Amino acid sequence: MAFQPLDPEFEQKVRSSFSRQMFMEFLHAELIKIEPGFCEIHVPYRKELTQQHGFFHAGVMGTIADNCGGYAAFSLMPKDASVLSVEYKLNLLAPGNGELLTGQGRVIKPGKNLTICSTEIFIHKNKVKKLCATSLMTLMTMHGKKDR
């Protein structure tokens, strides 16, 4: 779907917010692409991000899902608003066994107060990309709460 952002400077607003998330810095996450209603984030493999089998921890996958959906929604919000996750459901489909974790978030339905998004999380190993998680989420527009 083609969405029209309410803030013409949505990309700068999203990138500025992303840069203030210290947890994204800890993960070495990179905001790759932001478009109206879409966000893509990459996280390179590091042993500090793994569980006991050496795979990306599900918490990392959930974090990337949350951020991809959140920023996809935020891209469509008014200039004087911020975003907050209300809920999300994460389905883990395959182990995060690879060298790169990537996430893509898409707005399904934007709204004045609530926005519905879906995300897909992929694992990349030996030049093969595999879907490893999906999520469905609801995000709230915090009107009059400009993102810091």
C-alpha positions, -999 to 999 in steps of 0.1 A, spaced: 0 0 0 11 36 -6 7 57 25 9 95 28 29 106 58 14 134 80 49 148 86 69 156 55 101 152 76 91 117 88 124 101 78 145 125 98 121 122 128 124 83 127 162 83 122 166 108 151 144 87 174 163 55 164 196 71 171 185 79 207 178 42 215 208 30 235 196 -6 232 197 -4 194 233 8 198 241 -21 221 227 -45 195 247 -28 168 214 -24 150 212 -3 118 182 14 104 185 5 68 153 18 52 124 40 63 95 48 39 59 58 47 45 28 65 77 7 62 109 1 82 139 -22 78 165 -29 105 196 -51 104 215 -67 134 248 -85 128 256 -116 147 275 -112 180 279 -139 206 265 -115 232 231 -117 215 227 -154 215 210 -181 236 226 -213 249 228 -229 214 245 -200 198 214 -187 179 201 -152 181 181 -149 212 143 -147 207 144 -115 228 166 -99 201 141 -111 174 112 -96 194 131 -63 199 137 -60 162 101 -69 154 89 -42 179 112 -15 165 104 -23 128 66 -21 134 70 8 157 89 29 133 67 19 103 38 33 123 57 63 135 65 73 99 28 80 94 22 99 126 18 137 130 48 158 137 37 166 173 32 129 182 52 100 194 46 62 193 42 35 219 36 -2 215 3 -14 230 8 -51 223 25 -76 199 24 -113 193 55 -129 181 56 -163 163 90 -179 162 92 -200 130 129 -211 129 160 -207 150 180 -175 145 210 -195 133 230 -172 110 252 -142 106 226 -114 101 192 -108 115 169 -85 94 135 -72 102 109 -55 80 78 -38 95 47 -28 75 16 -8 84 -15 -28 77 -40 -2 89 -31 33 101 -54 51 125 -58 83 144 -51 66 177 -41 30 169 -21 16 141 -18 -21 132 15 -34 118 30 -67 108 67 -76 108 88 -103 93 122 -113 108 147 -131 86 180 -149 94 208 -149 68 233 -177 66 256 -186 37 238 -162 14 204 -179 22 176 -158 37 151 -176 58 119 -163 76 124 -170 113 97 -149 130 66 -129 123 46 -105 145 13 -87 145 12 -55 166 -8 -26 177 8 8 183 -6 39 199 -2 75 187 7 96 216 -8 130 205 9 161 217 39 140 230 66 150 206 93 123 204 123 136 222 
